[in-house]
Every structure is written in structure tokens, then in C-alpha cells.
Amino acid sequence: MTDVSVDSKSSTGQDSGASTAPLLETKKLTRHFRVGRGLSRQMLHAVDDVDLTIDRQEIVALAGESGSGKSTIARLLAGVYQPTSGEIYYQGRPTSSMRSRKDQLAYRGDVPMVFQDPFSSLNPAFRVSHGILRSLKLHRPELTRAQRLEEAERVVEAVGLSPAGDIMHRYPYELSGGQRQRVGFAQALAHKPKLILADEPVSMLDVSIRIGLLNLMSELRETEGVSFLYITHDIASARYVADRLAIMYAGHIVESGPAESVLANPKHPYTDLLLGAVPDPRAPLTAAVEGDTGEPPKVIDPTPGCRFRWRCPLVVDECHQTTPTLRILGTNHEAACHVAEPDA
């Protein structure tokens, strides 16, 4: 993957030596939530021991069903939630060491988030220009008012909305869903980011306009040098846009690797299940997904063992006793499964 050039001193105070480190990396990232009260209090394990790496100018897709912990990871990386344990490293520096307001603001400018719902992510009381200009004033205070206006028009044009002047003077209700989501990308782009966290950005849009947003991510990667963490439950879109793919189930990453390798040669039974659920126009309408039996995942005070064992057609005794960890099974291809076999 081609690295984008970085300044000798980054906005978070890192020197040029940090460019050899991954852009963003998590180690044993964990987030638990307390549920219930008193004697009935329990612990929900939303994210457990997640190791994730995103390189410069790379699109990484994080896929899985609803409730698997994908959006919790995005909020941890964005600083909305604090980890229960584990660490997030940005350009080699732990984010827990970024205690000053200046460092935190710089990190949030470098790693903005685009939300799932384009209808609620924009303030209906203000014109489109308001959010973009406010982001520029907050995260790029060195710009003059005239420069902010010029940059706002540039980022609006960069996300495929034109004429920029007309779009910026509209209210959100005057835009379509696809246009609103592009405005969300423009607001993120105004920060001059290095990584955009895109939390299911196309799931609420019509199928006919989703491809345009996926192409936009690829274009911004090339033209702006920005990386993406693309969170989705749609395997087809992940295959279309991502360089690498991580599959998440019940708070764990169960498989990761190059997107084509993971999808062409899945090692974990859950990945197989996801691929089997993708509609095939050649299959009869009554076709069912084989192996999808058993109970949903247990993430409230889970016991040791594989969390997919209740639905897995390949379960063995060890799956009930020991929680599997990711192991190399192919070229840059990992899976957390006791029975998965490595490539020959």
C-alpha cells in the first residue's frame, strides 16, 4: 500500500519517525457496559481483545451482523467511549497519553466520523455551510475567513456536489439522502483528516445511489490521501471497496486478511455463514443458509469458549472450553477458530 507523505511534525506532536508505524492500531481493545441494577447487575462485553491495524491510504472494512460490536469500535476510535482496557495507538502514540485539549482536538480532527443516518447527522436549523465552516474554524484556526470559504467550497466539490455555492446555501431538508451523506463526508474532509470512520454510511440510502458513495470513498483515498474504516453488514459492498476485511462476531474479530482472500477462502465458519446469506439470483427462492442453527451470541457475562459455538456446524469439545485467538492460516490471513486449517 502506498504511503502518503506526512509532515515532519504531525498535528498530534508526533515526529516523522512515527510514519513507519501503522496509521492507527489497537491492542487488546476492550469495552464493557454495566447492565441492570443491584444484585441483577451484569456486564455486557461489547468489544473484547480486539487487535486492528489501519495503514496509511488504506480502506479496511469491519463487517458483521447487528450487535457484533462494530459501531462500538468506531466510537472507541473516535473518542466517544473510553476503553475498559487495551490501547489505541495513533501514528505510534497511545491516545491515552493525549491529555491536553490541543492534542485531543488534533486527534479528533485527524480521525473524524461519518454517521449512519444522513437525516439526523445534520442540524436542520442551519444551512449546509454552517457545519463545514464551523469544523474549519475549530480544527484549522490558521485559515482566514476568506480561506475558510474557499476551502469549504473545495471540499463540497471534492465529494461530488456542485455547484458548491448553491449546495452550501441550502438547508438539509432541501437535499436528498445521498446528498446529505456527501455533506457528511465534506464535513469530515474539512478537518484535513488522515482517517475517516464511516459507520454504515450507505445502509440507509437507496440501493441505486450506494455505489456512488462507495466510489467516493475510493476517490477520496486517491485524491486526498485519506484512509477509511468502513463499517458494514453488507459483504458485497465490503468486497467492492475494501483492501482488507475484518469479520466481527459477538465482540471478537474472528477473521481478517486481504478482502479477496477472506471472501474467496474463508477460514471461520461464521464468515462462511455470512457469505451463504448473500442472495444468489441463480438459487431457488426457497434456498436456506446451511448451518445457521442454535442460539444468538451470548455477550452478557459470557463464559470461556468460542462465542459462535452455539451456531457452528463444526463445533468440537475444545470450542466449549477455550476461547480461540487469531492465528495465521494464510498470507496475512488470520482466523480465530480451533478447527480451521492453514493453507497448504
N, C-alpha and C positions, 0 to 999 in steps of 0.2 A: 504494500500500500504506500503510495507516495505521501511523504510528509509535507505539510505546509510549513512555510517559513515562520519563525517566531522571533519576536524582538529579543534583544539581549537581556532585557528585564521585563518579565510579564507583569500584567496588571495586579497579580496577587503576590508580587515580590519574588517570584522565582527567577533564578538566573538561567542563562542559556543552557547550562548543563542539564536542566530538567527536561529539555527537549528529547533526551534519549529515553526518558520514562514514558509509559503509556499516557495518553491524554488524561484518562480517568480510569481508576482501578478500585475495586472494592475487595476487601479481605475479611472473610467470615462475617459479612454484614448481616445483622440480626435486628429484627424489630418485633417486639411482643406487645400486646394490648391486654389490659385487665378488663375482664367482663364479669358482670354480676356483682353482688354486694355481700358483705359479711361472710358467713360460712359457705355461701354458694359462689364465692369469688373464684374465678378460674383465669387461666392465661391463654389468650389466642395467639398462636405462633404464625403471624402473617408472613414473616420472612425469616429464614434460618440459614446461617452459614453460607451466604451467597458470595462466590468469587466471580467477578465480572470485570472484563477489560474492554475498553474502547480506545482505539488508536486514533491518531490524527487523520482527518479526512476519510473516515470510515462510517458506514451505516451498519449498525448492529440492531437486529430485530430480537425482541423479547416476546415470545409467544406462549400462549396457554389459555385455558378456559377461565371464565369469570371466577374470581375468588382465589386465584392461584398466587396472588401477591405481586403482580406486575406493576400495578399503579402505586402500591406501597413503596416499591423500589424507586420509582420515579420521584415520589415525594421525599424519600430519603436523600436522593441525589440533589434535589432542588433545595433542600434545607427546610422543607415544611415540617418534616418529622426529624427527631434526633434518634440515632441508632440506640437500641438497647445494649448492643455490644458490637464489636467489629469496627472497621475503619474504612473511610473513603479517602482515597489519595487523588489529588488533582495535580497533574504535572509533577508527580513525585512527592508532593507535600500533603500531609494529612489535614483534612478540612477541620478537624477538631482543634488544630493549632491556630486557625484563623479566627481570633477572638475580637480583633478590633473591628469597628464599624466599617472602616475603609476596606479591610480585607474581605469581609463578608459581602459588602456591596459589590466589590470587584468580582468575587466568585459568582454571585448571582447574575451579574451582567455577562459573564463568560458562559454560564450554564443556565439559560432561561428555559421556560417550559411553554409548550403549546398544548392547550387543553382539548378534551374530547368534544365538548359541547360548544359549537360556534355561536349558538344563540344566547348563551348566558355568560360567555367569557368576555364580551364587550359591554361596556356601560351604555345602555340605551339613551341616556340623557345627554351624551356628548357626541360630537362628530368624530369620525374616524381619526382625524388628525390629532385629537386630544391625547389618546393613549400613546401614539407613536412619539409625539413631541415631548410628552411627559417622560417617557423612557429615555429619550435622548438627553433631556435636561438632567435627569438623575444619574445616568450611567456614563455620560460623556460630557461633563461640565465644561470641558475645554472649548467646545463649539460655541460660536456666537449664535445669536437668534437667526441671522440670515443663513448661516451654515446648517443650523438645525432644520430649517425649512427645506433647504436643498437636499439634505441627507434623507429627510422624511419622504420627499418625492422619489429619491433614488431607490429606497427600499420598497416602496409601493410598486414602482415599475419592475423591480427585481423579482417580485412574486407574481408577476403577470397581470397586474391591474393597471389599466390605462383608460383614459388619460389620468395621471396621478392627481392632478389638481382637482378634477371633478370627484374622484373617489374620496379624497381626503375631506371634502366638504359635505359628504353625505352622512346621514345617521345610519346606525347598524340596521334598522328596520327597512332601509331602502336597498339593502344588499341581499343577494341570495346566500344560501348556506355555504356554498363553495367560496364565494367572495369573502364572506366573513372569516372563514378559516384561513384564507390567504392573508387577510388583515392580521390575524393572529401570528402568522409566520413573519409578516412585516414588522410587527411589534418586537418579536424576538430578534429579528435581524438588525433592528435599530441599535441593539446593545453591542453590536460587532462581536457576536458570540464565537466561541470555539466549539461548543457542543450544544445542540438543541434537543431537549427531552420532549418527544412527540408522543403524547399519551392517547392512543387510538384516535388520531386526528381525522380519519376518514370514516369511522364507523357510523356516524350519524348523517352521512351525506348519501345522496343518490348514487347508485352503482355507476351511472353514466358519467359522473364527474370525479369519481375516486381516482381514476388513473391520472388525471391532471395533477392532483395533489401529490401522488407518488412520484410522478415525473419531476415535480417542483423540488422535492427533496433531493433527487439526483442532480438536478441542475444547480441547486444551491451548494451542494457538496463540491461541484466542479468550479463554479464561478466565485463562490465566497470562501471556499476552503473550510467549510464547517462540517463537523461530524454530527451524526444523529443516533440517538437511542430511540428506535421506533417500536412502540409497544402496541401489540395487536393480538387478536384472537384469530385472525384470518391468515392461514398458512399460505394461501395463494399470493396475497399481497406481500408477505414477507419474502417469498421466493423471488418476486418480481424486483424488489428494491434493495434487498439486504446483501451485504458482503458476508456477514456471519450471522448465525442464528442460534439463540439460546432458548431452550424449551423449559418452561417452568410448570411445576405441579405442587400444590399444597405447600408453598413457601420454599421449596427447594428447586434449584436448577438441576434437571435430570439429564440433560443432554446439551451439548454445544459444539460448534465447529463451523466450518465453511457452509454456507446455506445449501449449496448444491449437494455437498457430501452428506449432510444431515438428512436431507429430504430424499436423496436417491438411495441412501444406505442407512436407514435409521437403526440405531442400536438399542434404544429403550422401547419397551412395549407401549408406553404412553405416546411416544412420537408416532408409532405405528397406528395407534388408535386415532390420533388427530388426522393423520393422512387418510385413514379409512373413512373419516367423516366428511371429507371434501367431496361434494357432489360430482358424480361422473355421468355426463349426459348419455353415455352408452349403456349404463347399467339400468336394469328394470326399476320401476318406482318402488317396488316392494323390497329392494335390497336393504339389508340391515348391516350395521357395523359389527363385525365379529369381535368377540372378546370384551365388549363393553357391558360387563355384568358387575354385580356387587354393589357396595355402598359408596357414597361420596367420600371425599377425603376427610380425615379426622385431623383438624388443626387446633382444637381446644384441648390443651394438656395432652398432646399426642404421646403415645408410648414408643419406645425404640422399635426400629424396623422400618422397612420401606413403606412410605405412605401410599403407594399405589397398589400395595399387595391385595387390597380388598377387591380390586377390579382386574388384576393381572391374570392372564391365562397361563403364564409361565411360572407362577409363584412356587417357591421351594421353602423348606423349613427355615433356612437362613434368613429369608426375607422377613420373617416374623420376629427375628431376634436382633438383627444388626442393621442399622441404617447405612445404606450403601453410600459411598463417596465417589466423586467423579474420578475416573481413571482413563488414561489414554487407550483408545481402541483403534485409532487410525491416525492419519496425518492431521494433526491439530484438531482431532475429533475425540471428544470425551463423552462418557455416559456414566451415570450412577445406577448401575444395575448389577446384581450378583451373577446373573446368568448370561449377560451379554458377552459375546465372544469378539476378540480383536480381529482385525483384518489379517488375512493370511500373509 
